[in-house]
């Protein structure tokens, strides 16, 4: 990946293929849905309807890096405590497993050096 020094560089670099899937109305949260692809990484990205522009690389990477922080927690119970989920919730367990799967795929696509560079760039995002 080319030398990325600023968030502007990050957003102007082709990292993800982003496809708009449309507006999704569900019982808990209405949002715009996108498919985000990079090499073997393929993931759904959801964005609140108050945000009118499609997500940029910085938006996507910020969310993925936040989810990656989950890797530092050892258990589902730690996850529930951190994110205020009920540890007796099937839905919370499904989210936990989905994030673990997403993290595994993310780590296959980006090197530790790239991830660290993204973290530094997005530190104050």
N, CA, C and O of each residue as an XYZ file, in Angstrom:
500
protein
N       0.852     -1.178      0.000
C       0.000      0.000      0.000
C       0.895      1.236      0.000
O       1.922      1.283      0.677
N       0.485      2.214     -0.760
C       1.307      3.412     -0.883
C       1.452      4.144      0.445
O       0.746      3.847      1.408
N       2.356      5.084      0.486
C       2.653      5.827      1.699
C       1.481      6.749      2.058
O       1.189      7.702      1.335
N       0.829      6.462      3.159
C      -0.336      7.226      3.600
C       0.055      7.991      4.855
O       0.385      7.396      5.880
N       0.015      9.332      4.762
C       0.467     10.171      5.870
C      -0.660     10.927      6.571
O      -0.518     11.307      7.733
N      -1.769     11.147      5.883
C      -2.868     11.943      6.450
C      -4.197     11.232      6.211
O      -4.279     10.286      5.427
N      -5.229     11.701      6.897
C      -6.567     11.144      6.669
C      -7.006     11.431      5.241
O      -7.692     10.613      4.628
N      -6.623     12.575      4.709
C      -6.951     12.888      3.315
C      -6.300     11.873      2.372
O      -6.944     11.390      1.441
N      -5.031     11.550      2.610
C      -4.353     10.507      1.825
C      -5.110      9.193      1.930
O      -5.321      8.496      0.937
N      -5.513      8.872      3.147
C      -6.238      7.626      3.403
C      -7.528      7.573      2.600
O      -7.832      6.563      1.965
N      -8.280      8.656      2.631
C      -9.561      8.690      1.922
C      -9.396      8.734      0.405
O     -10.300      8.328     -0.325
N      -8.257      9.220     -0.076
C      -8.016      9.305     -1.519
C      -7.310      8.077     -2.090
O      -7.031      8.022     -3.287
N      -7.025      7.102     -1.245
C      -6.366      5.872     -1.667
C      -7.430      4.790     -1.889
O      -8.362      4.657     -1.096
N      -7.285      4.032     -2.954
C      -8.236      2.943     -3.222
C      -7.917      1.787     -2.276
O      -6.949      1.054     -2.481
N      -8.730      1.634     -1.251
C      -8.560      0.539     -0.296
C      -9.749     -0.416     -0.397
O      -9.578     -1.630     -0.507
N     -10.946      0.149     -0.360
C     -12.157     -0.665     -0.350
C     -12.988     -0.437     -1.611
O     -13.014      0.659     -2.169
N     -13.656     -1.486     -2.038
C     -14.761     -1.361     -2.981
C     -16.002     -1.229     -2.110
O     -16.268     -2.092     -1.273
N     -16.757     -0.162     -2.300
C     -17.924      0.113     -1.461
C     -19.166      0.100     -2.343
O     -19.268      0.863     -3.304
N     -20.105     -0.773     -2.005
C     -21.352     -0.890     -2.776
C     -22.523     -0.547     -1.867
O     -22.673     -1.122     -0.789
N     -23.338      0.379     -2.304
C     -24.535      0.760     -1.536
C     -25.616     -0.288     -1.762
O     -25.977     -0.584     -2.901
N     -26.128     -0.843     -0.675
C     -27.170     -1.869     -0.749
C     -28.567     -1.308     -0.539
O     -29.561     -1.981     -0.815
N     -28.643     -0.072     -0.049
C     -29.941      0.548      0.156
C     -30.249      0.837      1.612
O     -29.487      0.517      2.524
N     -31.387      1.449      1.777
C     -31.905      1.816      3.092
C     -32.508      0.578      3.734
O     -33.244     -0.165      3.085
N     -32.202      0.353      5.001
C     -32.728     -0.804      5.727
C     -33.544     -0.294      6.900
O     -33.057      0.474      7.730
N     -34.773     -0.727      6.954
C     -35.644     -0.376      8.076
C     -35.822     -1.637      8.909
O     -36.452     -2.606      8.485
N     -35.247     -1.596     10.110
C     -35.504     -2.711     11.009
C     -36.043     -2.164     12.320
O     -36.061     -0.952     12.537
N     -36.472     -3.040     13.169
C     -37.153     -2.625     14.387
C     -36.320     -1.789     15.329
O     -36.859     -0.989     16.093
N     -35.019     -1.962     15.285
C     -34.172     -1.289     16.259
C     -33.424     -0.083     15.707
O     -33.187      0.891     16.423
N     -33.055     -0.152     14.428
C     -32.229      0.922     13.881
C     -32.397      0.978     12.375
O     -32.124      0.006     11.671
N     -32.839      2.102     11.897
C     -32.933      2.318     10.453
C     -31.592      2.870      9.989
O     -31.033      3.782     10.598
N     -31.082      2.295      8.888
C     -29.739      2.663      8.458
C     -29.555      2.424      6.963
O     -30.383      1.792      6.308
N     -28.455      2.942      6.450
C     -28.024      2.643      5.093
C     -27.027      1.491      5.189
O     -26.169      1.464      6.071
N     -27.159      0.550      4.269
C     -26.306     -0.630      4.271
C     -25.361     -0.592      3.078
O     -25.750     -0.227      1.969
N     -24.111     -0.977      3.328
C     -23.080     -1.030      2.303
C     -22.362     -2.375      2.398
O     -22.275     -2.964      3.475
N     -21.859     -2.850      1.285
C     -20.929     -3.965      1.283
C     -19.548     -3.383      1.048
O     -19.339     -2.608      0.115
N     -18.614     -3.761      1.896
C     -17.251     -3.247      1.852
C     -16.330     -4.431      1.554
O     -16.325     -5.430      2.275
N     -15.549     -4.298      0.477
C     -14.647     -5.384      0.075
C     -13.227     -4.862     -0.091
O     -12.999     -3.742     -0.549
N     -12.284     -5.710      0.297
C     -10.867     -5.462      0.064
C     -10.187     -6.826      0.018
O     -10.125     -7.526      1.028
N      -9.684     -7.198     -1.134
C      -9.070     -8.513     -1.332
C     -10.057     -9.583     -0.872
O     -11.137     -9.701     -1.451
N      -9.716    -10.367      0.155
C     -10.605    -11.430      0.641
C     -11.561    -10.952      1.734
O     -12.420    -11.710      2.183
N     -11.413     -9.709      2.155
C     -12.290     -9.153      3.196
C     -13.579     -8.665      2.552
O     -13.551     -7.875      1.607
N     -14.700     -9.135      3.064
C     -16.020     -8.783      2.549
C     -16.942     -8.626      3.754
O     -17.193     -9.591      4.475
N     -17.441     -7.426      3.971
C     -18.186     -7.173      5.193
C     -19.315     -6.183      4.953
O     -19.249     -5.354      4.045
N     -20.339     -6.279      5.768
C     -21.424     -5.298      5.725
C     -21.028     -4.118      6.605
O     -20.480     -4.291      7.694
N     -21.314     -2.927      6.115
C     -21.072     -1.703      6.868
C     -22.393     -0.961      6.953
O     -23.050     -0.730      5.938
N     -22.779     -0.590      8.152
C     -24.041      0.116      8.367
C     -23.741      1.530      8.828
O     -22.816      1.768      9.604
N     -24.543      2.463      8.331
C     -24.336      3.867      8.664
C     -25.682      4.530      8.908
O     -26.630      4.328      8.150
N     -25.759      5.312      9.955
C     -26.992      6.016     10.280
C     -27.458      6.911      9.148
O     -26.645      7.432      8.384
N     -28.747      7.086      9.043
C     -29.325      7.845      7.931
C     -29.078      9.346      8.040
O     -29.325     10.078      7.082
N     -28.602      9.809      9.171
C     -28.272     11.224      9.309
C     -26.995     11.599      8.565
O     -26.743     12.776      8.305
N     -26.200     10.602      8.229
C     -24.972     10.826      7.466
C     -25.325     10.676      5.998
O     -25.713      9.595      5.555
N     -25.194     11.748      5.248
C     -25.695     11.772      3.870
C     -24.699     11.276      2.836
O     -25.108     10.859      1.752
N     -23.396     11.308      3.134
C     -22.410     10.851      2.168
C     -22.078      9.386      2.410
O     -22.197      8.900      3.535
N     -21.662      8.678      1.360
C     -21.205      7.296      1.560
C     -19.989      7.280      2.489
O     -19.270      8.275      2.585
N     -19.758      6.171      3.163
C     -18.595      6.096      4.048
C     -17.296      6.196      3.253
O     -17.215      5.770      2.101
N     -16.301      6.761      3.890
C     -14.957      6.865      3.304
C     -14.060      5.846      4.005
O     -14.447      5.247      5.007
N     -12.878      5.663      3.472
C     -11.937      4.712      4.072
C     -11.740      4.964      5.561
O     -11.728      4.024      6.356
N     -11.586      6.226      5.938
C     -11.348      6.558      7.350
C     -12.528      6.112      8.217
O     -12.321      5.589      9.313
N     -13.759      6.312      7.743
C     -14.949      5.899      8.500
C     -14.956      4.385      8.716
O     -15.189      3.895      9.821
N     -14.697      3.668      7.635
C     -14.726      2.207      7.687
C     -13.607      1.677      8.568
O     -13.836      0.832      9.433
N     -12.408      2.169      8.347
C     -11.270      1.686      9.140
C     -11.407      2.035     10.619
O     -11.022      1.245     11.481
N     -11.948      3.206     10.916
C     -12.151      3.579     12.319
C     -13.069      2.558     13.002
O     -12.789      2.116     14.116
N     -14.149      2.191     12.341
C     -15.080      1.205     12.907
C     -14.424     -0.166     13.031
O     -14.570     -0.838     14.053
N     -13.703     -0.580     11.992
C     -13.050     -1.887     12.027
C     -11.975     -1.947     13.109
O     -11.832     -2.966     13.786
N     -11.229     -0.876     13.273
C     -10.209     -0.846     14.323
C     -10.846     -0.858     15.708
O     -10.303     -1.460     16.635
N     -11.981     -0.205     15.853
C     -12.705     -0.249     17.130
C     -13.149     -1.672     17.441
O     -13.023     -2.141     18.572
N     -13.670     -2.353     16.423
C     -14.089     -3.741     16.610
C     -12.886     -4.646     16.893
O     -12.995     -5.619     17.639
N     -11.756     -4.322     16.300
C     -10.552     -5.111     16.501
C     -10.104     -5.078     17.961
O      -9.466     -6.016     18.439
N     -10.433     -4.011     18.657
C     -10.101     -3.916     20.079
C     -10.723     -5.058     20.879
O     -10.245     -5.405     21.959
N     -11.789     -5.637     20.338
C     -12.439     -6.766     20.996
C     -11.455     -7.912     21.207
O     -11.587     -8.674     22.164
N     -10.481     -8.038     20.331
C      -9.517     -9.132     20.409
C      -8.748     -9.133     21.729
O      -8.212    -10.168     22.127
N      -8.688     -8.008     22.403
C      -7.945     -7.955     23.662
C      -8.754     -8.504     24.834
O      -8.220     -8.668     25.931
N     -10.026     -8.787     24.614
C     -10.864     -9.324     25.687
C     -10.971    -10.828     25.523
O     -11.130    -11.340     24.415
N     -10.882    -11.517     26.634
C     -10.749    -12.968     26.607
C     -12.047    -13.733     26.443
O     -12.033    -14.906     26.070
N     -13.159    -13.088     26.714
C     -14.372    -13.898     26.757
C     -15.608    -13.110     26.333
O     -15.598    -11.882     26.237
N     -16.641    -13.848     26.090
C     -17.939    -13.270     25.787
C     -18.423    -12.414     26.955
O     -19.020    -11.358     26.744
N     -18.174    -12.859     28.169
C     -18.598    -12.081     29.349
C     -17.892    -10.725     29.403
O     -18.508     -9.714     29.739
N     -16.597    -10.707     29.074
C     -15.871     -9.435     29.025
C     -16.465     -8.514     27.962
O     -16.629     -7.316     28.188
N     -16.783     -9.083     26.809
C     -17.411     -8.334     25.716
C     -18.726     -7.715     26.185
O     -18.979     -6.532     25.955
N     -19.553     -8.514     26.836
C     -20.851     -8.028     27.310
C     -20.687     -6.918     28.346
O     -21.422     -5.931     28.333
N     -19.742     -7.085     29.216
C     -19.511     -6.060     30.229
C     -19.046     -4.754     29.590
O     -19.523     -3.679     29.954
N     -18.124     -4.843     28.645
C     -17.577     -3.656     27.999
C     -18.625     -2.903     27.187
O     -18.678     -1.674     27.231
N     -19.466     -3.639     26.440
C     -20.423     -3.009     25.534
C     -21.853     -3.000     26.079
O     -22.799     -2.718     25.343
N     -22.006     -3.308     27.358
C     -23.291     -3.250     28.060
C     -24.351     -4.170     27.442
O     -25.520     -3.801     27.332
N     -23.926     -5.360     27.044
C     -24.860     -6.390     26.577
C     -25.188     -7.325     27.728
O     -24.399     -7.483     28.660
N     -26.346     -7.936     27.654
C     -26.739     -8.969     28.602
C     -26.013    -10.253     28.203
O     -26.142    -10.701     27.064
N     -25.257    -10.847     29.119
C     -24.503    -12.054     28.773
C     -25.396    -13.294     28.653
O     -24.909    -14.396     28.403
N     -26.690    -13.102     28.832
C     -27.652    -14.183     28.634
C     -28.431    -13.977     27.323
O     -29.464    -14.609     27.103
N     -27.932    -13.104     26.474
C     -28.625    -12.743     25.245
C     -28.062    -13.511     24.047
O     -26.856    -13.488     23.799
N     -28.925    -14.178     23.322
C     -28.523    -14.876     22.101
C     -28.073    -13.854     21.056
O     -27.120    -14.095     20.316
N     -28.753    -12.736     21.001
C     -28.389    -11.680     20.048
C     -26.980    -11.158     20.343
O     -26.195    -10.950     19.418
N     -26.657    -10.947     21.606
C     -25.318    -10.467     21.976
C     -24.261    -11.497     21.582
O     -23.193    -11.127     21.094
N     -24.542    -12.771     21.784
C     -23.597    -13.823     21.399
C     -23.395    -13.843     19.886
O     -22.277    -14.042     19.411
N     -24.455    -13.640     19.143
C     -24.367    -13.596     17.677
C     -23.480    -12.423     17.236
O     -22.645    -12.581     16.345
N     -23.656    -11.258     17.850
C     -22.841    -10.082     17.525
C     -21.381    -10.355     17.865
O     -20.490    -10.053     17.072
N     -21.138    -10.918     19.026
C     -19.779    -11.245     19.470
C     -19.084    -12.156     18.456
O     -17.950    -11.895     18.055
N     -19.764    -13.217     18.047
C     -19.185    -14.166     17.088
C     -18.965    -13.506     15.724
O     -17.975    -13.789     15.049
N     -19.872    -12.641     15.326
C     -19.740    -11.938     14.054
C     -18.522    -11.012     14.066
O     -17.790    -10.935     13.079
N     -18.309    -10.321     15.163
C     -17.160     -9.419     15.269
C     -15.850    -10.218     15.272
O     -14.871     -9.796     14.657
N     -15.823    -11.361     15.954
C     -14.622    -12.197     15.945
C     -14.299    -12.678     14.534
O     -13.137    -12.681     14.129
N     -15.314    -13.080     13.795
C     -15.133    -13.529     12.411
C     -14.631    -12.371     11.538
O     -13.721    -12.546     10.728
N     -15.224    -11.208     11.710
C     -14.808    -10.015     10.966
C     -13.351     -9.676     11.264
O     -12.586     -9.372     10.348
N     -12.963     -9.725     12.535
C     -11.589     -9.409     12.924
C     -10.594    -10.369     12.284
O      -9.533     -9.956     11.817
N     -10.940    -11.641     12.264
C     -10.060    -12.652     11.670
C      -9.837    -12.350     10.188
O      -8.708    -12.418      9.702
N     -10.900    -12.021      9.479
C     -10.805    -11.695      8.054
C      -9.994    -10.407      7.845
O      -9.183    -10.326      6.923
N     -10.213     -9.415      8.693
C      -9.501     -8.134      8.605
C      -7.995     -8.343      8.783
O      -7.191     -7.752      8.061
N      -7.624     -9.179      9.739
C      -6.213     -9.426     10.025
C      -5.518    -10.219      8.920
O      -4.291    -10.198      8.825
N      -6.277    -10.905      8.098
C      -5.695    -11.624      6.962
C      -5.346    -10.676      5.813
O      -4.472    -10.979      5.002
N      -6.016     -9.546      5.745
C      -5.861     -8.621      4.620
C      -4.820     -7.540      4.894
O      -4.083     -7.147      3.990
N      -4.755     -7.062      6.120
C      -3.855     -5.963      6.456
C      -2.741     -6.444      7.385
O      -2.974     -7.226      8.306
N      -1.535     -5.963      7.125
C      -0.382     -6.320      7.963
C      -0.452     -5.569      9.293
O      -1.200     -4.602      9.441
N       0.334     -6.029     10.243
C       0.411     -5.337     11.532
C       0.898     -3.903     11.340
O       0.419     -2.981     12.001
N       1.848     -3.727     10.434
C       2.379     -2.391     10.157
C       1.289     -1.478      9.588
O       1.177     -0.322      9.996
N       0.496     -1.983      8.659
C      -0.596     -1.183      8.087
C      -1.629     -0.834      9.149
O      -2.099      0.301      9.222
N      -1.975     -1.807      9.963
C      -2.966     -1.578     11.027
C      -2.452     -0.528     12.004
O      -3.205      0.352     12.420
N      -1.192     -0.613     12.369
C      -0.624      0.378     13.289
C      -0.621      1.768     12.659
O      -0.892      2.758     13.339
N      -0.320      1.847     11.379
C      -0.354      3.127     10.671
C      -1.783      3.685     10.660
O      -1.979      4.877     10.895
N      -2.772      2.842     10.392
C      -4.174      3.279     10.422
C      -4.539      3.790     11.814
O      -5.199      4.821     11.946
N      -4.115      3.077     12.842
C      -4.420      3.501     14.223
C      -3.861      4.888     14.516
O      -4.543      5.737     15.091
N      -2.611      5.104     14.113
C      -1.985      6.409     14.354
C      -2.713      7.513     13.611
O      -2.966      8.581     14.168
N      -3.051      7.258     12.345
C      -3.767      8.266     11.557
C      -5.128      8.611     12.152
O      -5.562      9.762     12.114
N      -5.787      7.605     12.696
C      -7.171      7.783     13.154
C      -7.283      8.027     14.648
O      -8.381      8.012     15.204
N      -6.162      8.248     15.292
C      -6.131      8.431     16.745
C      -7.104      9.502     17.229
O      -7.771      9.312     18.246
N      -7.192     10.603     16.528
C      -8.073     11.715     16.931
C      -9.268     11.877     16.004
O      -9.859     12.955     15.935
N      -9.624     10.827     15.302
C     -10.700     10.885     14.305
C     -12.045     11.051     14.978
O     -13.070     11.119     14.299
